[in-house]
Amino acid sequence: MKNQCYAFKKKPFEERFAESTKMKELYPDKVPIILDLDPSFKNITKYKFLIPSNLTVAHLLNSIRTIVKLEKEKALFIFVNESIPPVTQIISNLYNAYSDPDGFLYVSVALESVFGS
């Protein structure tokens, strides 16, 4: 999937590392994440986010739903390190376990139709 996340990952490691380090210094209570969005989210141009470290995966899912204005019959799934994290998991724990060496947590976001739609 050639999207903005893919283009960001193509930047030199040192540039990405410097950016995440600066973000963490300016906002020590937040986690820098990169959303790798499903191609169906054509109207979303933002892919870098600073998320409060005490937020749960459930809150993150709800925030993403709000940002993309997702219909209730669509299911949203996030993947971290190719697995679905528990909705009760705290973002800082995911970051500590799965953040990339460049300092960002890469989160894939997938969309699925449910309820026969």
C-alpha positions as CSV (number, residue, x, y, z in Angstrom):
1,M,0.0,0.0,0.0
2,K,1.7,3.2,-1.2
3,N,0.3,5.8,1.1
4,Q,1.7,8.6,3.2
5,C,2.9,6.2,5.9
6,Y,4.9,4.3,3.2
7,A,6.4,7.6,2.1
8,F,7.2,8.5,5.7
9,K,9.0,5.2,6.3
10,K,11.1,5.9,3.2
11,K,12.6,9.0,4.9
12,P,16.1,8.4,6.3
13,F,16.1,6.7,9.7
14,E,18.1,9.6,11.2
15,E,15.4,12.1,10.1
16,R,12.5,10.0,11.6
17,F,14.5,9.4,14.8
18,A,15.2,13.1,15.2
19,E,11.5,13.9,14.7
20,S,10.3,11.4,17.2
21,T,12.9,12.4,19.7
22,K,11.8,16.1,19.4
23,M,8.2,15.1,19.8
24,K,8.9,13.1,23.0
25,E,11.0,16.0,24.4
26,L,8.2,18.5,23.8
27,Y,5.4,16.2,24.9
28,P,6.8,13.7,27.4
29,D,3.3,12.5,28.4
30,K,2.4,11.6,24.8
31,V,3.3,8.8,22.4
32,P,4.2,9.5,18.7
33,I,2.3,7.1,16.4
34,I,2.0,6.7,12.7
35,L,-1.3,5.4,11.3
36,D,-1.1,3.2,8.3
37,L,-4.7,3.7,7.1
38,D,-6.8,1.4,5.0
39,P,-6.9,2.6,1.3
40,S,-10.6,3.3,1.6
41,F,-9.9,6.3,3.8
42,K,-9.2,8.6,0.9
43,N,-10.2,11.9,2.6
44,I,-7.7,11.5,5.5
45,T,-4.4,13.2,4.9
46,K,-3.0,13.2,8.5
47,Y,-1.1,10.1,9.5
48,K,1.1,11.3,12.4
49,F,-0.4,11.7,15.8
50,L,0.6,12.3,19.4
51,I,-1.6,10.2,21.6
52,P,-1.8,10.5,25.4
53,S,0.3,7.7,26.9
54,N,-2.5,6.6,29.3
55,L,-5.1,6.2,26.6
56,T,-6.4,2.7,26.0
57,V,-6.7,1.0,22.6
58,A,-10.5,1.3,22.9
59,H,-10.2,5.1,23.2
60,L,-7.8,5.1,20.3
61,L,-10.3,3.2,18.2
62,N,-13.1,5.6,19.2
63,S,-10.9,8.6,18.3
64,I,-10.0,7.2,14.9
65,R,-13.8,6.5,14.3
66,T,-14.5,10.2,15.0
67,I,-11.6,11.5,12.9
68,V,-12.7,9.4,9.8
69,K,-16.4,9.9,10.4
70,L,-17.0,6.2,10.2
71,E,-20.6,4.8,9.8
72,K,-21.8,2.5,12.6
73,E,-22.1,-0.5,10.3
74,K,-18.4,-0.4,9.6
75,A,-16.0,-2.2,11.9
76,L,-12.5,-0.7,12.6
77,F,-9.6,-2.9,13.4
78,I,-6.1,-1.8,14.4
79,F,-3.0,-4.0,14.2
80,V,0.3,-3.4,16.0
81,N,3.1,-5.7,15.0
82,E,0.7,-7.7,12.8
83,S,-1.6,-8.6,15.7
84,I,-4.8,-7.1,17.2
85,P,-4.1,-5.6,20.7
86,P,-6.6,-6.0,23.5
87,V,-8.9,-3.0,23.8
88,T,-8.0,-2.6,27.4
89,Q,-4.2,-2.3,26.6
90,I,-2.7,1.1,27.5
91,I,-1.0,2.8,24.6
92,S,2.3,3.4,26.5
93,N,2.6,-0.4,27.1
94,L,2.2,-1.0,23.3
95,Y,4.7,1.7,22.6
96,N,7.2,0.2,25.1
97,A,6.8,-3.3,23.6
98,Y,6.4,-2.5,19.8
99,S,7.8,0.9,19.0
100,D,10.1,1.0,16.0
101,P,13.8,1.9,16.5
102,D,13.0,5.3,14.9
103,G,10.9,6.1,17.9
104,F,7.4,5.8,16.4
105,L,4.7,3.3,17.0
106,Y,3.3,2.1,13.7
107,V,-0.4,1.2,13.8
108,S,-2.2,-0.3,10.8
109,V,-5.9,0.6,10.6
110,A,-8.3,-1.7,8.6
111,L,-11.9,-1.4,7.8
112,E,-14.5,-4.1,7.5
113,S,-18.2,-4.1,6.6
114,V,-20.4,-5.8,9.2
115,F,-24.2,-6.5,9.6
116,G,-24.6,-7.6,6.0
117,S,-23.7,-4.3,4.5
